[in-house]
Every structure is written in structure tokens, then in C-alpha cells.
Amino acid sequence: MYDIGFRSLYIGLESANERIQRHMKKDNTQDVMLANLQDAHDAGIWNHTFNFFGFPTETRKEAMETAQFLVDHADIIHSEGTGVFSYEHNAPISKDPKSYGVSEVVQKPGNVLELYYDYEVTDGLSQEEAADLVDEFGQMKKSAGVYSYGGWIPREHLLLLLSRYSREVLLRKLEVLDRGVHEGVSWAENVNWFTLNASGHQPRHFVVNTQAGKVLETNRDAVVVLEFLPKDIPTETVVQHFPVLEQVMAN
């Protein structure tokens, strides 16, 4: 697969706990997860897993099993996206919520386009507790020194980067970027950006430093970059990698 151009694999891992896997009707096992991840890794493919905490009835211990699985196998999982379970309109769980451990679904009749709903569970983690675990997992990653900033790269951009750099070189570059995060002032403390759409005219893109009172008219690429940059990167690091932003970033 690698030889014909296959560079990245996005995997709906969801949970590493086997009871939760059965409960959500996926029936996956850790042995299968690890075998597939290892095979893709050995082939040179970038593995990205999607995971969540808080599937109805999931306990804290079960959620932490997923967190520890991701930390323990960061050598074959190259980036991850972990959040809180979303109760989605028309998903299997919405057809029979009680069988999944949902005691109440909060309807939103005022929004006919609503795709996601709040809910309460019979037991296990609440949505708020699951969100707290996402934060705790973030601290676990930092302590273990894993999953630098591969997780924030959009998949289309990741493919472009992997066409330019090998997987190992890209990982090293992300690690260098990550090492600069803990020092300096966060760029996002004072910087905002927006696009001005005027009828009959091309969109105009602006970056604003509210503290320094500076405005930079730029292009869409610069605005997109800011949308995906981690908010805790120091200003100096942003300027180093994107010199066009220097005139607005500096106080």
C-alpha cells in the first residue's frame, strides 16, 4: 500500500476497552487493534486514531484504559484526536438510547438542523466528567512526551507534509516545535483574525493584535494557519515559522 502512495490511515478506535467496544457494537479487541496498527506502522504509514471518553456507562477506569493504551503505544500511533463522545442524530444509539444506558436525551426543537444532543446516563461518566478526563489525558501526554502536535494538522495538510517529508522526519520536526511550547508568551492571548466578505468583492483577510493595536491584511493561508495552530505556542515560535505575521505579532 505504501508503494502505491498510501501515506496516512485515520482509524475510528473510539475506545481501547473491550467491554465498551462490545457495548457500542464494534466488538473489537486490543489484540486486533495492535496488530492492525503495527502492520500499518511497519509499512511506513502514518496512523491517526480518533478516540473519545464518555460513551454511556463507561467508567473512569475504562476511560483511563484508553488513555493509557494511547500513551503506551505512541510508537505505532503517530497522532490522535481525543474528545468527548457526541450523541449524534440518527446514529445507532439514537434509535434505542435506553439499551445503551442513556436515561434522557435533551431535545432542541428550536433548531431543526441540530445534529448533536446533550444526554444523561444511567451510570458511568457524565459529559462533564468525560470533558475533565480529556484535560487529564492532555497532561498525561505532556508528562510522557508523546503526541507533540501531529494531532492538530488537518488531514489534507498532513498528506501534503508526508509527500514532502518522511514520517520520521515529520515527527522530529513536530517534536522540535513542541519543545518550544512551554516557554514564552502564548500568541493567542492577544491575536484575533477574521475574513471580511463584501458583496461584489473578493474576501479580505485580517489579523489583529488587540493589545498592540496592530492590523495586518493578509491572505487566506495565514488565517487558516492561525485556525489550526495550538494556542499555547509562544509568539516567537509562530513568527519564526511564519515571518509574514511578525509585524502584527510584535507588541
ZAMARGU-4260 file (C-alpha; in steps of 0.2 Angstrom, whole numbers, plus 5000, padded with zeros to 4 digits):
<rodrens>
0) 5000/5000/5000 | 5014/5012/5004 | 5022/5009/4987 | 5007/5015/4978 | 5006/5031/4988
5) 4996/5026/5004 | 5003/5038/5017 | 4991/5040/5031 | 4977/5030/5040 | 4963/5038/5050
10) 4956/5025/5062 | 4940/5026/5072 | 4947/5017/5088 | 4935/5026/5099 | 4939/5016/5115
15) 4953/5003/5119 | 4942/4995/5132 | 4934/4979/5126 | 4918/4980/5136 | 4915/4997/5129
20) 4919/4990/5111 | 4905/4977/5113 | 4893/4989/5121 | 4895/5001/5106 | 4893/4985/5094
25) 4910/4986/5087 | 4917/4970/5095 | 4935/4975/5093 | 4949/4968/5104 | 4965/4975/5109
30) 4975/4961/5100 | 4966/4966/5084 | 4969/4985/5087 | 4988/4982/5090 | 4990/4970/5075
35) 4982/4982/5063 | 4992/4997/5070 | 5008/4988/5070 | 5006/4982/5052 | 5002/5000/5046
40) 5016/5007/5055 | 5028/4994/5049 | 5023/4998/5031 | 5028/5016/5034 | 5010/5023/5035
45) 5005/5037/5047 | 4992/5031/5060 | 4980/5043/5067 | 4966/5037/5079 | 4950/5045/5084
50) 4945/5042/5102 | 4933/5048/5115 | 4928/5047/5133 | 4911/5046/5140 | 4902/5033/5129
55) 4886/5029/5140 | 4890/5018/5155 | 4909/5020/5153 | 4918/5021/5170 | 4933/5032/5174
60) 4943/5016/5175 | 4938/5010/5157 | 4941/5028/5150 | 4959/5028/5158 | 4962/5011/5150
65) 4960/5020/5133 | 4971/5035/5139 | 4985/5023/5144 | 4983/5012/5128 | 4987/5028/5118
70) 5001/5033/5129 | 5009/5016/5129 | 5008/5014/5110 | 5013/5031/5104 | 5027/5022/5095
75) 5014/5015/5082 | 5001/5028/5084 | 5008/5044/5077 | 4994/5056/5081 | 4977/5056/5089
80) 4962/5066/5091 | 4953/5063/5108 | 4937/5071/5114 | 4920/5068/5122 | 4908/5056/5115
85) 4895/5065/5104 | 4877/5059/5104 | 4873/5061/5086 | 4856/5062/5077 | 4852/5046/5068
90) 4867/5037/5075 | 4863/5019/5081 | 4862/5025/5099 | 4848/5037/5094 | 4837/5023/5089
95) 4837/5014/5106 | 4845/5025/5118 | 4840/5016/5134 | 4848/5000/5128 | 4865/5009/5128
100) 4862/5017/5145 | 4855/5034/5141 | 4842/5039/5153 | 4837/5055/5145 | 4840/5065/5128
105) 4839/5084/5128 | 4829/5088/5113 | 4832/5105/5104 | 4816/5109/5095 | 4821/5126/5091
110) 4835/5121/5080 | 4829/5110/5065 | 4847/5107/5059 | 4854/5101/5076 | 4865/5086/5074
115) 4871/5083/5091 | 4861/5082/5108 | 4865/5083/5126 | 4860/5067/5136 | 4860/5060/5153
120) 4866/5042/5158 | 4860/5029/5169 | 4878/5026/5176 | 4896/5029/5171 | 4904/5046/5166
125) 4894/5061/5163 | 4898/5073/5149 | 4906/5085/5161 | 4917/5071/5169 | 4922/5065/5152
130) 4927/5083/5147 | 4938/5083/5163 | 4946/5067/5158 | 4951/5074/5141 | 4960/5088/5150
135) 4968/5074/5161 | 4974/5065/5146 | 4982/5080/5139 | 4993/5081/5155 | 4997/5063/5153
140) 5003/5066/5135 | 5014/5080/5141 | 5021/5070/5155 | 5025/5056/5144 | 5032/5067/5130
145) 5021/5060/5116 | 5009/5066/5103 | 5018/5083/5100 | 5007/5092/5088 | 5003/5080/5075
150) 4985/5079/5081 | 4981/5097/5075 | 4987/5095/5057 | 4971/5094/5046 | 4972/5078/5036
155) 4973/5086/5019 | 4988/5096/5026 | 4996/5080/5033 | 4996/5072/5016 | 5005/5087/5009
160) 5018/5086/5023 | 5020/5067/5021 | 5023/5070/5002 | 5037/5082/5007 | 5045/5073/5022
165) 5046/5055/5028 | 5036/5051/5043 | 5051/5050/5055 | 5057/5067/5049 | 5040/5075/5051
170) 5038/5068/5069 | 5055/5075/5073 | 5050/5092/5067 | 5034/5091/5077 | 5044/5087/5092
175) 5056/5102/5090 | 5040/5113/5088 | 5033/5105/5104 | 5049/5109/5114 | 5046/5127/5112
180) 5029/5127/5118 | 5032/5128/5137 | 5042/5145/5136 | 5037/5162/5130 | 5020/5171/5129
185) 5006/5162/5120 | 5002/5170/5103 | 4984/5168/5105 | 4982/5179/5121 | 4981/5195/5110
190) 4978/5190/5092 | 4962/5188/5083 | 4958/5186/5064 | 4943/5187/5053 | 4938/5187/5035
195) 4928/5202/5028 | 4916/5197/5014 | 4909/5212/5004 | 4896/5210/4991 | 4904/5210/4974
200) 4922/5210/4980 | 4934/5197/4984 | 4936/5192/5003 | 4949/5201/5013 | 4958/5193/5027
205) 4964/5202/5043 | 4975/5198/5058 | 4973/5209/5073 | 4984/5211/5088 | 4972/5219/5101
210) 4984/5224/5114 | 4997/5232/5102 | 4983/5240/5091 | 4991/5232/5075 | 4981/5226/5060
215) 4988/5216/5046 | 4979/5212/5030 | 4985/5196/5024 | 4979/5181/5014 | 4968/5166/5017
220) 4983/5154/5020 | 4988/5165/5035 | 4971/5164/5043 | 4970/5145/5040 | 4987/5143/5049
225) 4981/5153/5064 | 4965/5142/5065 | 4975/5126/5067 | 4990/5132/5077 | 4989/5126/5095
230) 4985/5141/5106 | 5000/5138/5119 | 5014/5140/5106 | 5025/5155/5110 | 5023/5171/5099
235) 5042/5169/5095 | 5039/5152/5088 | 5025/5157/5077 | 5035/5172/5070 | 5050/5160/5067
240) 5039/5148/5056 | 5028/5162/5048 | 5038/5178/5046 | 5023/5186/5037 | 5015/5188/5054
245) 5029/5196/5063 | 5023/5214/5060 | 5006/5210/5069 | 5013/5198/5082 | 5026/5210/5090
250) 5020/5222/5104
</rodrens>
